[in-house]
Amino acid sequence: MSGKKIIIIFLKIIVVSISVWMIYRTVSSKDSFTDSVALLNETAGSMEGKGQWILIILLMIANWITEAAKWKFLIQKIYKLSIWQSLYSVLTGVTVSFFTPNRTGEFAGRIMHLPPSYRIKGAVSSIVGSMNQLLITLMCGGLSILYIIKSPLEEEKLLYSVIAGFTIVGIIMMIFAYFNISKIYDWLHSIAWLKRIDAYTEVLSYYSFNDLLRITLFSAVRYITFTAQFILLMHLFGISFGLWKEIITVCMIFLSLSVLPTFAFTEVITRGSVALYFLLPHSASEAPVLAAVFFLWLINLALPSVAGAVSFLRIKIGSE
């Protein structure tokens, strides 16, 4: 075995070890971990509770299969992947994103499974998908703002009107910009000093309006899945205040998290703080809120990150 291969294998083991260690540290150092486990044991004791936990796990599987299908569709303009190869890429992205703010490094893990000559274009495709997921989050959060910011006080009506106006304009601009993404390429192409990266930004012109609409459908399904999981966890731990209000509140939580700088391994703490702000008025204590947040993080990020660490070992880097 060559020295280069030994170094690459060593680096892979280091990344996997750090990922697993950080997950362990995050879980074991969480003050409310004992309370969360106690609530898990309590809810899993009944047939109804077991059924809800099974549904939450099935939604996790559906979530990552949907994301794998979305990535497969995004990347097929450049390189053909099977659904399983796409799933490996997605899970590796989750692992790598554990070390980057707001999971921005997710694209780096995904493109590692591509041949070297396709990786930069693959990164652009990944950014297109991430932008779309963010668009769904901002749209749902923005619409939730319009729903909840209401005041009977005459002196606050102007403030409400201004906030509502900016929100509507912002949503319209985001939608327009995204569904005209090929025009962004035309603009970049027209700038002389950017033509050196033209071969990579050209990827933006590959996606038609129908393609972007289909990507949006994938993103919407994922968003609905996240929301359903969160609400199921809330109900499991005794937090219930009307389905429509719960949906609006969860949308607000997701919107807040999307604009706050976080790392995946500290996200459970940030999520807990934000969720407490919105949910504590509807909960008997902090423990149920923190338990719902903790298990949502554990199921959707921590466990997939461990699986991604395993798939990371399958990567061939360079001429390896």
N, C-alpha and C positions, 0 to 999 in steps of 0.2 A: 504494500500500500504506500502510495506516494506521500511526501510530507504535506502537500497541499490538501489531500483528502483527510489526513489526520487532523489538520488544523480546522477544516470545515466541520468535521464530525464533533470535535471538541467545542466549537462555537455553538453548534446546534444543541449540544447537551447543556451548555451554560444557559442559553436562552430558555430552554424548557425548564431547567431547574429554578431559574429566577422567577419565571411565570408561576410555577406551582408554589414556590415559597411565598411570593407576594399574596397569592390568593389565601394561603394558610394564615399568613400574618394578619390579613384584613379580617378574616373570619374570627380568628382566635382572640384578636385584640378588641373586638367589638363589645362594648359594655352590655348591650341588650341581647347578646347572643343566647345567653341562658334563658331569658324570657321568651325569645323567639322559638327556641327548641321546645320549651314547655307548652307554648301555644300550638306548635306543630303536633306534639303528642296528644294534646287535648282534642284538636280538630280531626285528627286521623283516627280517633277512637270510634267514631260513628260511621255507618254505611254512607250516609249523605256526605260526610266530610271526606271519606276515601274517594267517593265518586268525583267530588270537586277537585281533589288533588290529581286524580288521574286525568281529568279534563285539562287542568293547567299544564301538566306535562305534555299531553297531546298537542296543546296549543304551542308549546315550545318547539316541538318537532315540526309542526306545520309552519311555524315562523321561519325556521332555518331552511326548510325545504323551499319555501317561497323565496327566500333571499338567494338560495343557490340557483333557482330557476331564473331569477332576475339577473344574477351575474352571468349565467350562461347566455341569456338573451343579449345582454350588453356586450359581452366579449365576442360573440359569434361574428360580429362585423369584422373582427381582426383574426381570431383564432378559435377553432372548434374545441369545445370541452364537453365531456359527458356530464350528466347531472351529478355523478359521484365525484368527478374531478373538480367540478364547480363547488361542491359542498366542502371538499378538502380545502380549497382556496379560501372560501368564506370563513371557515373555522380558524385557519391559520391567520387570517386578517384580524379576527377577534383576539387571538393571542398577542400578536404584535401591537395591536392598538391598546393593550393594557398599559403600555409604557408611554403613551403619547396623550397630550391634552385633547379632550373631547373626542377621543378615538380617531384623530385625524390620520394616524399611521395605519389605518385599516387597509388602505390600498396597497401599502408596501408588502404586507403579508400575502395578499391575494396574488399580486403579480409575480411573486417568487415561484409560483407553480407554472409560470409561462416560460417558454424559451427566451433567452436573453434578448434576442432581437425584437421581441414583441412586448417587452415589459414597459417601456415608456408609453406606448400607445395604450396598453392595458391600464396604466395609471390614469390616463385621461378618461377612459371609459368608466373607471371606478369613480372618479370625481363626478361624472355625469349622474351616476346612480345615487351617490351621496347627496348631491344637490337636490335631487328629486325627493329623497326621503326627508330632507330638511324642509323642502317646500311644503310637503304634506303637514309636517309638524307645525310650521309657522301659520299655514292656512287654518288648521283646526284650532290652534291657539288664538289666532287673531279673531276668528269668528266667535270663539268663547268670550273674548274680551268684549265684543259688541253685545253679547247676550247679558253679561253680568254687570257691565258698567251702566247702571240706570239709577237715576236719582230724581225724586219728586221735587227737590229743592230748586227753585227758579234760578238762584245764583250759580248752580252747578251745571245747568243745562248747556251753557256755552262750552265749559270744559269737556263735557260729554260729547258735544258735537265735534269739537276739535279732535279729540282722541278717535272717535268713530271715523271721521274724515280721513285722518292719517292712516288708520288701519285699513280702510277700504282701498285707498290709493296704493298703499304698500302691497297688499295682496294682488291687486290687478297688475302692478308693475312686475312682481315676481312671476306671475303666471305668464305674462307677455314675454318677459326675458327668457324664461325657460323654454317655452314652445317656439321660440325663434332663435334657438341656440346655434343653428347653422349660420345665421347672420353674424354671430360673434366671430365665427371662423372667417367669414368674408372680411370683417373689419380687421382682424389680426393679419390676414393675408395681404391687406392693403398697406400695412406698415412695413416699410423696407427692412428695417433692422430686425424685425421679428420673422422674416422669411426663412431664417436659418433653422427655426423650429417648425416650419410649415409642415414637414412630413409627419410631425406628431400631433399638432393641433388640427390637422386635416380630419382626425377622428370625429371632431364636432360636426362635420358635414355629413357623416354617415347616417345620422339618425333623422328619419322623417318625422312628420307630425304624428303619424300613426304609431311609430316606434316609441316616441316619447309618451304618447297616451298609454301604451301598453306598460311601459316602465312605471308610469304613475299608478296604474292599476295594481301592480306588484307592491309598490310602496304603500298604497292605501290598505291593502290586505294585511301587510305587516303592522301598520299602525292600529288597525282594528284589533288585531291579535294581541298586541301589547296592552291596549286599553281593556280588552276583555279579561286578560290575565290579572291585571291590577284590580279590577272591580271584583273578580272572583275571590282574590286574596283578601280584599277589604271585607267582603261578606263573610268569608271564613272566620275572620277575626272580629266579627261583630260590628263592623262599620257599615252602616246603611242609612241613607238619607234621601232615597228616591233616585231611580236609575238615571233620569235625564240630568239631574244636578250632579250625580256622580260622574257621568261622562264629561260634563263641562269642567268639573274640578280636575279630573285626570288630564284633560287637554291642557289646562292651565299649568299643571305640574310639569308635563312634558315640554311645554313651551319655555318655562322658566329654566329647566335643565339644559335646553338646547342653546341658551345664550350665556350660561354660566361656565367659566373655564373649569374643567375637571379632568382628572385622570380616572381610568376605569377602576383602578385598585382603590381609589378614594371616593369613587362615585357613590358608593353606598352611604357614605357619611353625608355628602351633599344632598343626595336624594332624600335622606331622612330628614334633614333640616327643612328642605322645601316642602316635603309632604306634611310635616308637622304644622307648618304655617297654614296650609290649606285644609288639612283634615282633622287637626286636633279639636276644633269646635264641634265635630261630629263624632268624636270618640270618647270613651269613658276615661282613657288614660293614654300616655305616650306609647305604651308597649304594643298594642295592636297595630298602630300606624307604622312603627319601626319594624315590626315583624313582617307586615305586608311588603314594605320597601326592601327589606333584607332578602326575602325569598324571591322577589321579582328579580333582584340583582343576581342572586345565586343561580337561579334557573336559567336566566337569559344571557348572563355574561360570564360568571365564574366557571360553571360547568362546561359550557361550550369552549371557554378558553383552555381548559384542561384537554379537551378533545382536540382542539387546534394545536396544542403543544405536541401531541402525538403525530398529527398530520404534518407538522413542521419538520419532523425527522425524515419525511418522505421527499423533501425538496431536493432537487438537483440544482446546485448553484454553479453557474458558468459551465465549464467543461467537465464538471464532476461526473 
